[in-house]
Structures are given as C-alpha cells and as structure tokens.
Amino acid sequence: MINLITAFDGNYLIGKDNKLPWHYSQDLQYFKKITLNQNVLIGYETYKSLKSYLKNKLFNFKKTYVASLKHDLELPNCTVVSDLQSFMASNAAQDILLVE
C-alpha cells in the first residue's frame, strides 16, 4: 500500500531552492517518527534536500527508493527507481511511504 506524507505552507509551497520554506522542530520530529524504519520513496530533488539537512548521516528509513529518470545514478544505500509502474507492480505487497 502506498501512503503519502507532505507538508506545505498557506500558499501550497512545499519547497524553495531545495529547502523547506519553514523550520519547525515539531514538524521535523513528526517526520522522523513517521518515516522511522519505513520503506520510503522519494524523488531525486527530495533526496538531495534531505541529504543537505542530514549532512553525513544515513536516512532512518528501512529502505530508500529514489525516483529518477537518470538510469546511471548511483546513490549510497538507496535503490534508484526509473520505472514507477514496474516498481509499483513489483512492490504492491509492501507498505511504501511516498514523501513529497
């Protein structure tokens, strides 16, 4: 099953310059709690944004899937997904958290 987690401001903005347009520690704690040990699917831009916040730390996800059309992309401790339909079909039995 696919679940979605997203946050946006009053103008429906989810990010600006690859960063969150706000910083609330309660939001970040909630995000960490919800994503802890989950199978997570993120886009490449979200991946870069999260890595910039975490610096050299690893994600706290069970598995990290990164959606990208770049077939030659190699990301440490991540699986790059370039065909979302095939990914969804082959992972239908898994719980996946889509982070937007």
C-alpha positions in Angstrom: 0.0 0.0 0.0 1.2 3.5 -0.8 0.9 6.3 1.7 1.8 9.9 1.2 3.3 12.4 3.6 3.7 16.0 2.5 3.7 19.5 4.1 3.0 22.8 2.5 2.6 26.4 3.6 -0.5 28.6 3.2 0.3 29.1 -0.5 0.7 25.3 -1.1 4.5 25.8 -1.4 6.4 22.6 -0.5 9.9 23.8 -1.1 12.0 26.7 -2.3 15.6 26.4 -3.5 15.6 22.7 -2.5 14.8 23.6 1.2 11.7 23.7 3.3 10.3 27.2 3.4 10.0 27.0 7.2 11.7 25.3 10.2 9.6 23.9 12.9 11.2 21.4 15.2 7.8 19.7 15.8 7.3 19.1 12.1 10.8 17.6 11.8 10.3 15.4 14.9 6.9 14.2 13.4 8.6 13.4 10.1 11.3 11.4 11.8 8.7 9.5 13.8 6.5 8.7 10.8 9.4 7.7 8.5 11.5 5.7 11.0 12.1 2.2 9.7 9.7 2.6 6.8 10.1 1.8 3.1 10.3 5.3 1.6 10.0 6.5 -2.0 11.3 10.0 -2.7 12.2 12.0 -5.8 15.8 12.9 -6.5 15.3 16.5 -5.6 13.8 15.5 -2.2 16.8 13.1 -1.8 19.2 16.0 -2.3 17.3 18.2 0.1 17.1 15.6 2.8 20.8 14.8 2.4 21.6 18.5 2.8 19.8 18.5 6.2 21.4 15.3 7.4 24.9 16.1 6.3 26.8 12.8 6.5 24.2 10.9 8.5 22.2 8.0 7.0 18.5 8.1 6.5 16.5 6.4 9.3 14.4 4.6 6.7 14.1 0.8 6.4 14.6 1.1 2.6 15.1 4.2 0.5 13.9 4.2 -3.1 14.8 7.3 -5.2 12.7 8.0 -8.3 14.7 9.4 -11.1 14.9 9.2 -14.9 18.7 9.1 -14.7 19.5 5.4 -15.2 23.1 5.7 -14.3 22.5 7.4 -10.9 24.3 5.6 -8.0 23.3 6.7 -4.5 24.7 5.0 -1.4 22.2 2.8 0.5 19.4 3.7 -2.0 17.7 1.9 -4.8 17.1 4.1 -7.9 13.7 3.7 -9.5 13.4 4.8 -13.1 10.2 2.9 -13.9 7.5 3.7 -11.4 4.9 1.4 -12.9 7.1 -1.6 -12.7 8.2 -0.6 -9.2 4.6 -0.3 -8.0 3.7 -3.6 -9.6 6.6 -5.5 -8.1 6.2 -3.9 -4.6 2.4 -4.0 -4.3 2.5 -6.1 -1.2 4.9 -3.7 0.6 3.9 -0.6 2.6 5.6 2.3 0.9 5.6 5.8 2.2 5.8 8.4 -0.6 7.5 11.6 0.7 6.7 14.7 -1.2 
